[in-house]
Amino acid sequence: MSGFTTAFREEIIDTVQRSPLILTRCVDRATVARLSAWVDQLCDEDWQAGDGSGHSWTEHHFNTEALSRLCSEVPILGALGKHATSTVAWVNRFRHGEWIASHRDAGGDLQCIVPIAVPASCAGGQLWIGSPGQVVPALPGDVIVFNAAGRAHGTSTITAASAQRVTLNIRYWLPSAPPEIPTYANRNGP
């Protein structure tokens, strides 16, 4: 992939606008284990709580150097990052009683979600895209690509006391898209 042409950019966005693209087993187990250990370290650092406007979660934004190191181990993320005009990355952690309500994000062309920990379906915390009944069956090591600004999405409430949902999230602005990165106050997602 030497660069994004306008046609290629439009084709990607058109594809993920219709439905999320799920790349199964895109991240090997060793990398998922390293991501999980990295998230465990973050748990002792500065997590930002959800703002109570229909959302409940914690998240941690991290710097470009950390993002570059992580993405270099996941080919699709590294390739998108090389061609994006801007990126924003964060980790979400949902625990017992937490969720994120239906919303569309304020910007970006594509978003990738890499599940790191996923609760059993009976424990709640399922990601859905489109409507609450359209659950995305992704497991640790999969990569979900979709247009988070163009499609409603959220998670169900985690009901099991010991369950958690942890995801690495990266939003990309592609060439020919406005490079401005909006400021978020946790009202419409990061």
C-alpha positions in Angstrom: 0.0 0.0 0.0 2.1 2.9 -1.3 -0.5 5.6 -0.6 -4.2 6.3 -0.5 -5.8 7.5 -3.7 -9.1 9.3 -3.5 -10.9 6.3 -5.0 -9.3 3.9 -2.5 -10.1 6.2 0.4 -13.7 6.4 -0.7 -13.9 2.6 -1.2 -12.7 1.9 2.3 -15.0 4.5 3.9 -18.0 3.2 1.8 -17.2 -0.4 2.8 -17.0 0.3 6.6 -20.0 2.6 6.4 -22.3 -0.3 5.4 -21.0 -2.7 8.0 -18.0 -3.1 10.2 -15.1 -5.0 8.9 -13.9 -7.7 11.3 -10.4 -9.0 10.7 -10.2 -12.2 12.7 -7.0 -13.3 14.4 -5.2 -10.2 13.0 -3.1 -9.8 16.2 -1.2 -12.8 17.4 -1.6 -14.1 21.0 1.9 -12.9 22.1 1.0 -9.3 21.0 -2.4 -9.5 22.8 -0.6 -10.7 25.9 1.9 -7.8 25.7 -1.1 -5.4 25.2 -2.8 -6.9 28.2 0.3 -6.5 30.4 0.7 -2.9 29.1 -3.0 -2.1 30.0 -2.4 -3.7 33.5 0.4 -1.2 34.0 -1.8 1.7 32.9 -4.4 0.7 35.5 -2.1 2.2 38.1 -1.8 5.5 36.2 -4.1 8.3 35.2 -7.4 6.9 34.0 -10.2 9.3 33.1 -13.7 8.3 34.3 -16.8 8.6 32.1 -18.8 11.8 32.5 -22.1 10.3 33.5 -24.0 11.5 30.3 -25.2 8.0 29.4 -21.7 6.6 29.5 -19.8 4.8 32.2 -16.2 3.7 31.6 -12.6 4.6 32.1 -10.1 5.4 29.4 -6.5 6.3 29.1 -5.1 8.3 26.2 -1.5 7.8 25.3 1.3 9.4 23.3 2.3 8.9 19.6 5.5 7.1 20.5 3.6 4.4 22.5 1.1 4.1 19.7 3.8 3.7 17.1 5.5 0.9 19.1 2.2 -1.0 19.5 1.0 -0.5 16.0 4.3 -1.7 14.5 3.3 -5.2 15.7 -0.1 -5.1 14.0 0.3 -4.7 10.2 -3.2 -3.2 9.5 -2.8 -0.6 12.2 0.8 0.3 11.1 -0.3 0.6 7.5 -3.3 2.9 8.3 -1.1 4.9 10.6 1.5 5.5 7.9 -1.1 7.0 5.6 -3.3 8.9 8.1 -3.1 12.6 8.4 -4.0 12.4 12.1 -4.6 9.7 14.7 -5.9 9.6 18.2 -5.5 6.5 20.4 -6.9 5.4 23.7 -7.6 2.3 25.8 -11.1 1.8 27.2 -11.8 -0.4 30.2 -15.4 -1.4 31.2 -16.0 -3.2 34.4 -19.1 -4.4 36.3 -22.0 -2.0 35.8 -20.3 0.0 33.1 -21.3 0.6 29.5 -21.2 3.2 26.7 -24.6 4.4 25.4 -25.5 4.7 21.7 -23.5 7.5 20.1 -21.7 8.6 16.9 -18.2 10.0 17.3 -17.5 13.6 16.5 -14.9 13.0 13.8 -12.5 10.7 12.0 -12.7 8.5 8.9 -12.0 5.1 10.3 -11.7 3.6 13.7 -10.0 0.4 14.7 -10.9 -1.5 17.9 -8.6 -4.2 19.1 -10.3 -6.3 21.8 -7.8 -7.1 24.6 -10.2 -8.7 27.1 -13.8 -9.6 26.2 -16.4 -10.9 28.7 -18.4 -14.0 28.0 -21.6 -13.1 26.2 -23.7 -14.0 29.3 -21.6 -11.3 31.3 -22.8 -8.4 29.1 -20.4 -5.8 27.7 -21.0 -6.7 24.0 -20.0 -4.2 21.4 -22.7 -3.4 18.9 -22.6 -1.2 15.8 -25.7 0.0 13.9 -28.2 -0.8 16.6 -28.1 -2.5 20.0 -29.1 -5.8 18.5 -26.2 -5.9 16.0 -23.6 -7.4 18.3 -20.1 -7.6 16.8 -18.7 -11.0 17.7 -15.0 -10.1 18.1 -12.4 -11.8 20.3 -9.0 -10.8 21.6 -6.7 -10.6 18.6 -9.4 -9.5 16.1 -9.5 -6.0 14.7 -12.8 -4.2 14.0 -12.7 -1.4 11.4 -15.7 0.9 11.1 -16.7 4.5 10.6 -17.4 5.6 14.2 -18.6 9.1 13.1 -21.0 7.6 10.6 -22.5 4.7 12.5 -24.1 4.5 15.9 -22.3 2.2 18.3 -22.1 1.4 22.0 -21.8 -1.5 24.5 -24.2 -3.3 26.7 -23.8 -3.1 30.5 -21.4 -5.6 32.0 -23.4 -7.6 34.4 -20.9 -10.1 35.9 -19.0 -8.9 38.9 -15.6 -10.1 37.8 -15.9 -9.4 34.0 -14.3 -6.6 32.1 -14.0 -5.4 28.5 -10.7 -3.8 27.5 -10.0 -2.4 24.0 -7.3 -0.5 22.2 -9.0 2.1 20.0 -7.4 4.1 17.2 -9.1 6.7 15.1 -7.7 7.7 11.8 -8.2 10.8 9.6 -7.2 9.9 6.0 -5.8 12.2 3.3 -8.4 14.6 1.9 -10.3 14.5 5.1 -10.3 17.5 7.5 -7.2 17.0 9.7 -8.7 18.9 12.6 -9.0 16.8 15.8 -12.0 17.8 17.9 -11.7 18.3 21.6 -13.8 15.8 23.6 -15.5 16.1 26.9 -16.6 12.4 26.9 -20.1 13.3 25.6 -19.9 11.6 22.2 -17.1 9.2 22.9 -13.4 9.9 22.5 
